[in-house]
């Protein structure tokens, strides 16, 4: 984006060291296994067959590659 003083400003998504993530298919996944969002939404997983450790999920997830 061109700013008022004619300099360029880039919005590079940086790793958020407070949100670790291993879902490489996510649009917001960084190369070093962190999320690039400043905050995420957490939602309940309504599937009754999931274990307790899978009871919640990231509701901010978006696929990196869309067809």
DRENRO-934894 format. One record per residue: residue number from 0; residue in three letters; z, x, y of N, C-alpha, C, CB in turn; chain. Coordinates in nm, 4 decimals, decimal comma, padded with zeros to 6 digits, always signed. Atoms other than C-alpha are relative to their C-alpha. Glycine has a CB too. Layout:
BEGIN
+-----+------+----------+----------+----------+----------+----------+----------+----------+----------+----------+----------+----------+----------+------+
: pos : code :      n_z :      n_x :      n_y :     ca_z :     ca_x :     ca_y :      c_z :      c_x :      c_y :     cb_z :     cb_x :     cb_y : unit :
+-----+------+----------+----------+----------+----------+----------+----------+----------+----------+----------+----------+----------+----------+------+
: NUM :  ala :        Z :        X :        Y :        Z :        X :        Y :        Z :        X :        Y :        Z :        X :        Y :    A :
...
+-----+------+----------+----------+----------+----------+----------+----------+----------+----------+----------+----------+----------+----------+------+
//
This chain:
BEGIN
+-----+------+----------+----------+----------+----------+----------+----------+----------+----------+----------+----------+----------+----------+------+
: pos : code :      n_z :      n_x :      n_y :     ca_z :     ca_x :     ca_y :      c_z :      c_x :      c_y :     cb_z :     cb_x :     cb_y : unit :
+-----+------+----------+----------+----------+----------+----------+----------+----------+----------+----------+----------+----------+----------+------+
:   0 :  unk : +00,0000 : +00,0844 : -00,1169 : +00,0000 : +00,0000 : +00,0000 : +00,0000 : +00,0894 : +00,1238 : +00,1218 : -00,0963 : -00,0005 :    A :
:   1 :  unk : +00,0065 : -00,0747 : -00,1245 : -00,0827 : +00,1261 : +00,3477 : +00,1072 : -00,0521 : +00,0951 : -00,1409 : -00,0108 : +00,0640 :    A :
:   2 :  unk : -00,1083 : +00,0386 : -00,0903 : +00,2211 : +00,1250 : +00,5775 : -00,0486 : +00,0049 : +00,1437 : +00,1229 : +00,0918 : -00,0186 :    A :
:   3 :  unk : +00,0371 : +00,0078 : -00,1411 : +00,2167 : +00,0737 : +00,9562 : -00,0308 : +00,1364 : +00,0603 : +00,1104 : -00,0660 : +00,0785 :    A :
:   4 :  unk : +00,0242 : -00,1337 : -00,0543 : +00,2244 : +00,4518 : +01,0209 : -00,1155 : +00,0708 : -00,0727 : +00,1278 : +00,0844 : -00,0100 :    A :
:   5 :  unk : +00,1179 : -00,0496 : +00,0718 : -00,0929 : +00,4956 : +00,8055 : +00,0320 : +00,0940 : -00,1158 : -00,0902 : +00,0704 : +00,0956 :    A :
:   6 :  unk : -00,0318 : -00,0761 : +00,1202 : +00,0933 : +00,6614 : +00,5166 : -00,0043 : -00,0953 : -00,1192 : +00,1400 : +00,0698 : +00,0119 :    A :
:   7 :  unk : +00,0069 : +00,0818 : +00,1197 : +00,0587 : +00,5399 : +00,1617 : +00,1368 : -00,0095 : -00,0658 : -00,1026 : +00,0567 : -00,0980 :    A :
:   8 :  unk : -00,1252 : +00,0210 : +00,0716 : +00,3510 : +00,3929 : -00,0300 : -00,0356 : -00,0473 : -00,1408 : +00,0928 : -00,1039 : +00,0742 :    A :
:   9 :  unk : +00,0270 : +00,0358 : +00,1383 : +00,3411 : +00,3769 : -00,4104 : +00,1246 : -00,0593 : -00,0621 : -00,0477 : +00,1220 : -00,0803 :    A :
:  10 :  unk : -00,1100 : +00,0628 : +00,0713 : +00,5567 : +00,1508 : -00,6210 : -00,0072 : +00,0445 : -00,1458 : -00,0054 : -00,1562 : +00,0125 :    A :
:  11 :  unk : -00,0001 : -00,0534 : +00,1349 : +00,6118 : +00,3616 : -00,9333 : +00,1243 : -00,0522 : -00,0711 : -00,0040 : +00,1563 : +00,0005 :    A :
:  12 :  unk : -00,1130 : +00,0544 : +00,0741 : +00,8280 : +00,1952 : -01,1954 : +00,0781 : +00,1136 : -00,0642 : -00,0473 : -00,1010 : -00,1069 :    A :
:  13 :  unk : -00,0861 : -00,1047 : +00,0532 : +01,1166 : +00,4269 : -01,2718 : +00,0943 : -00,0585 : -00,1043 : +00,0796 : +00,0679 : +00,1131 :    A :
:  14 :  unk : -00,0945 : +00,0423 : +00,1034 : +01,3513 : +00,4116 : -01,5677 : +00,1322 : -00,0416 : +00,0624 : +00,0227 : +00,1124 : -00,1021 :    A :
:  15 :  unk : -00,1330 : +00,0451 : -00,0407 : +01,6695 : +00,2137 : -01,5123 : +00,0960 : +00,0483 : -00,1085 : +00,0066 : -00,1587 : +00,0192 :    A :
:  16 :  unk : -00,0895 : -00,0613 : +00,0986 : +01,9322 : +00,4253 : -01,6912 : +00,1144 : -00,0915 : -00,0424 : +00,0568 : +00,1279 : +00,0555 :    A :
:  17 :  unk : -00,1040 : +00,0968 : +00,0374 : +02,1627 : +00,1204 : -01,7084 : -00,0472 : -00,0983 : -00,1064 : +00,0461 : -00,0766 : +00,1225 :    A :
:  18 :  unk : +00,0554 : +00,0942 : +00,0978 : +01,9280 : -00,0754 : -01,9389 : -00,0815 : +00,0768 : -00,1030 : -00,0879 : -00,1082 : +00,0698 :    A :
:  19 :  unk : +00,0709 : -00,0702 : +00,1068 : +01,8352 : +00,0978 : -02,2621 : -00,0833 : -00,1004 : -00,0786 : +00,0994 : +00,0748 : -00,0938 :    A :
:  20 :  unk : +00,0908 : +00,0902 : +00,0690 : +01,5424 : -00,0521 : -02,4533 : -00,0822 : +00,0778 : -00,1022 : -00,0921 : -00,0722 : +00,1003 :    A :
:  21 :  unk : +00,0816 : -00,0641 : +00,1032 : +01,3551 : +00,0293 : -02,7743 : -00,1251 : -00,0813 : -00,0326 : +00,0824 : +00,0206 : -00,1265 :    A :
:  22 :  unk : +00,1150 : +00,0869 : +00,0254 : +01,0853 : -00,2395 : -02,7523 : -00,1213 : +00,0533 : +00,0769 : +00,0312 : -00,1476 : +00,0411 :    A :
:  23 :  unk : +00,1118 : -00,0664 : -00,0682 : +00,7768 : -00,0331 : -02,6724 : -00,1143 : -00,0947 : +00,0342 : -00,0526 : +00,1119 : -00,0857 :    A :
:  24 :  unk : +00,1051 : +00,0982 : -00,0310 : +00,5541 : -00,3450 : -02,6675 : +00,0251 : -00,0735 : +00,1316 : -00,0114 : -00,1011 : -00,1129 :    A :
:  25 :  unk : -00,0350 : +00,0699 : -00,1235 : +00,7306 : -00,4678 : -02,3529 : -00,0692 : +00,0635 : +00,1209 : +00,1522 : +00,0004 : +00,0201 :    A :
:  26 :  unk : +00,0670 : -00,0425 : -00,1235 : +00,5507 : -00,4456 : -02,0190 : +00,0905 : +00,0897 : +00,0854 : -00,0437 : -00,1227 : +00,0814 :    A :
:  27 :  unk : -00,0955 : -00,0721 : -00,0847 : +00,8668 : -00,3006 : -01,8587 : +00,0670 : +00,1187 : -00,0698 : +00,1060 : -00,0951 : +00,0481 :    A :
:  28 :  unk : -00,0572 : -00,1111 : +00,0774 : +00,9424 : -00,0355 : -02,1229 : -00,0451 : +00,1337 : +00,0582 : -00,0410 : -00,0101 : -00,1493 :    A :
:  29 :  unk : +00,0352 : -00,1337 : -00,0481 : +00,9558 : +00,3248 : -02,0002 : -00,0221 : +00,0936 : -00,1188 : +00,1108 : +00,0560 : +00,0935 :    A :
:  30 :  unk : +00,0296 : -00,0967 : +00,1063 : +00,8447 : +00,6276 : -02,1998 : +00,1263 : +00,0600 : -00,0607 : -00,0880 : +00,1111 : +00,0539 :    A :
:  31 :  unk : -00,1244 : -00,0604 : +00,0489 : +01,2062 : +00,7440 : -02,2372 : +00,1006 : -00,1041 : -00,0513 : +00,0640 : +00,0822 : +00,1109 :    A :
:  32 :  unk : -00,0798 : +00,1064 : +00,0620 : +01,3357 : +00,4203 : -02,3986 : +00,1038 : -00,0648 : +00,0914 : +00,0693 : +00,0546 : -00,1189 :    A :
:  33 :  unk : -00,0796 : +00,0781 : -00,0936 : +01,4777 : +00,2507 : -02,0920 : -00,0886 : -00,1085 : +00,0595 : +00,0609 : +00,0901 : +00,1117 :    A :
:  34 :  unk : +00,0728 : +00,1063 : -00,0678 : +01,3777 : -00,0593 : -01,8974 : -00,0293 : +00,0449 : +00,1433 : +00,0811 : -00,1338 : -00,0019 :    A :
:  35 :  unk : +00,0325 : -00,0346 : -00,1380 : +01,2062 : -00,0294 : -01,5593 : +00,0389 : -00,1103 : +00,0983 : -00,1479 : +00,0295 : +00,0121 :    A :
:  36 :  unk : -00,0456 : +00,1074 : -00,0882 : +01,3436 : -00,3573 : -01,4235 : +00,1359 : +00,0346 : +00,0598 : +00,0077 : -00,1336 : -00,0764 :    A :
:  37 :  unk : -00,1308 : -00,0233 : -00,0616 : +01,6394 : -00,3527 : -01,1841 : +00,1060 : -00,0904 : -00,0616 : -00,0070 : -00,0227 : +00,1515 :    A :
:  38 :  unk : -00,0909 : +00,0913 : +00,0695 : +01,7933 : -00,6454 : -01,3738 : -00,0807 : -00,0757 : -00,1047 : +00,0701 : -00,0990 : +00,1003 :    A :
:  39 :  unk : +00,0666 : +00,0780 : +00,1040 : +01,7139 : -00,8513 : -01,6832 : +00,0741 : -00,1306 : -00,0220 : -00,0087 : +00,0798 : -00,1315 :    A :
:  40 :  unk : -00,0607 : +00,1271 : +00,0381 : +01,7796 : -01,2047 : -01,8023 : +00,0322 : +00,0066 : -00,1488 : -00,0947 : -00,1213 : +00,0327 :    A :
:  41 :  unk : -00,0414 : +00,0067 : +00,1403 : +01,9692 : -01,2534 : -02,1282 : +00,0052 : -00,1471 : -00,0393 : +00,1394 : +00,0705 : -00,0231 :    A :
:  42 :  unk : +00,0068 : +00,1372 : +00,0482 : +01,9166 : -01,5668 : -02,3346 : +00,0515 : -00,0058 : -00,1429 : -00,1443 : -00,0548 : +00,0085 :    A :
:  43 :  unk : -00,0432 : +00,0190 : +00,1382 : +02,0545 : -01,7091 : -02,6585 : -00,1215 : -00,0076 : -00,0910 : +00,0863 : -00,1276 : -00,0139 :    A :
:  44 :  unk : +00,1032 : +00,0110 : +00,1019 : +01,8432 : -01,6720 : -02,9693 : +00,0354 : -00,1228 : -00,0831 : -00,0102 : +00,1311 : -00,0889 :    A :
:  45 :  unk : -00,0324 : +00,1276 : +00,0643 : +01,8322 : -02,0267 : -03,1082 : -00,0336 : -00,0049 : -00,1485 : -00,0719 : -00,1104 : +00,0698 :    A :
:  46 :  unk : +00,0322 : -00,0054 : +00,1419 : +01,7151 : -01,9189 : -03,4532 : +00,1301 : +00,0155 : -00,0794 : -00,0990 : +00,1172 : -00,0307 :    A :
:  47 :  unk : -00,1274 : -00,0004 : +00,0721 : +02,0033 : -01,9968 : -03,6916 : +00,0089 : +00,1073 : -00,1079 : +00,0227 : -00,1342 : -00,0624 :    A :
:  48 :  unk : -00,0016 : -00,1003 : +00,1064 : +01,9040 : -01,7226 : -03,9385 : +00,0250 : +00,1417 : +00,0517 : -00,1309 : -00,0037 : -00,0752 :    A :
:  49 :  unk : -00,0203 : -00,1343 : -00,0549 : +01,9677 : -01,4292 : -03,7036 : +00,1438 : +00,0448 : -00,0199 : -00,0363 : +00,0035 : +00,1492 :    A :
:  50 :  unk : -00,1351 : -00,0540 : +00,0126 : +02,2654 : -01,1995 : -03,7427 : +00,0696 : -00,0056 : +00,1360 : -00,0033 : +00,1459 : -00,0546 :    A :
:  51 :  unk : -00,0752 : +00,0036 : -00,1261 : +02,5419 : -01,1855 : -03,4805 : -00,0509 : +00,1030 : +00,0995 : +00,1478 : +00,0233 : -00,0262 :    A :
:  52 :  unk : +00,0500 : -00,1030 : -00,0916 : +02,3941 : -00,8642 : -03,3377 : -00,1325 : -00,0404 : +00,0638 : -00,0165 : +00,1324 : -00,0737 :    A :
:  53 :  unk : +00,1269 : +00,0482 : -00,0554 : +02,0672 : -01,0538 : -03,2746 : +00,0157 : -00,1347 : +00,0697 : -00,1046 : -00,0112 : -00,1102 :    A :
:  54 :  unk : -00,0263 : +00,1327 : -00,0561 : +02,2309 : -01,3618 : -03,1207 : -00,0559 : -00,0165 : +00,1406 : +00,1486 : -00,0266 : +00,0018 :    A :
:  55 :  unk : +00,0578 : +00,0078 : -00,1336 : +02,1098 : -01,2791 : -02,7705 : -00,1289 : +00,0803 : +00,0036 : +00,0997 : +00,0514 : +00,1069 :    A :
:  56 :  unk : +00,1279 : -00,0698 : -00,0140 : +01,7704 : -01,1585 : -02,6540 : -00,0307 : +00,0201 : +00,1479 : -00,1145 : -00,0789 : -00,0695 :    A :
:  57 :  unk : +00,0434 : -00,0242 : -00,1370 : +01,6075 : -01,0223 : -02,3417 : -00,1027 : -00,1070 : +00,0372 : -00,0598 : +00,1441 : +00,0162 :    A :
:  58 :  unk : +00,0903 : +00,1066 : -00,0433 : +01,4468 : -01,3185 : -02,1648 : -00,0985 : +00,0489 : +00,1059 : +00,0800 : -00,1179 : +00,0544 :    A :
:  59 :  unk : +00,0932 : -00,0579 : -00,0968 : +01,2636 : -01,0850 : -01,9244 : -00,1200 : +00,0650 : -00,0686 : +00,0716 : +00,1027 : +00,0868 :    A :
:  60 :  unk : +00,1057 : -00,0640 : +00,0770 : +01,0379 : -00,9560 : -02,2028 : -00,1367 : -00,0593 : +00,0305 : +00,0292 : -00,0117 : -00,1478 :    A :
:  61 :  unk : +00,1410 : +00,0384 : -00,0119 : +00,6622 : -00,9658 : -02,1403 : -00,0803 : +00,1010 : -00,0794 : -00,0474 : -00,0055 : +00,1506 :    A :
:  62 :  unk : +00,0835 : -00,0924 : +00,0764 : +00,3969 : -00,8191 : -02,3686 : -00,0755 : +00,0927 : +00,0925 : -00,0976 : -00,0764 : -00,0891 :    A :
:  63 :  unk : +00,0727 : -00,1010 : -00,0754 : +00,2449 : -00,4987 : -02,2372 : -00,1501 : -00,0251 : -00,0080 : +00,0336 : +00,1403 : -00,0518 :    A :
:  64 :  unk : +00,1430 : +00,0207 : +00,0235 : -00,0945 : -00,5762 : -02,3885 : -00,0254 : -00,1468 : -00,0268 : -00,0508 : +00,0866 : -00,1182 :    A :
:  65 :  unk : +00,0321 : +00,1405 : +00,0202 : -00,2240 : -00,9274 : -02,3469 : -00,1476 : -00,0128 : -00,0336 : +00,0356 : -00,0841 : +00,1250 :    A :
:  66 :  unk : +00,1393 : +00,0170 : +00,0420 : -00,5404 : -01,0437 : -02,5191 : -00,0701 : -00,1100 : +00,0761 : -00,0069 : -00,0290 : -00,1474 :    A :
+-----+------+----------+----------+----------+----------+----------+----------+----------+----------+----------+----------+----------+----------+------+
//
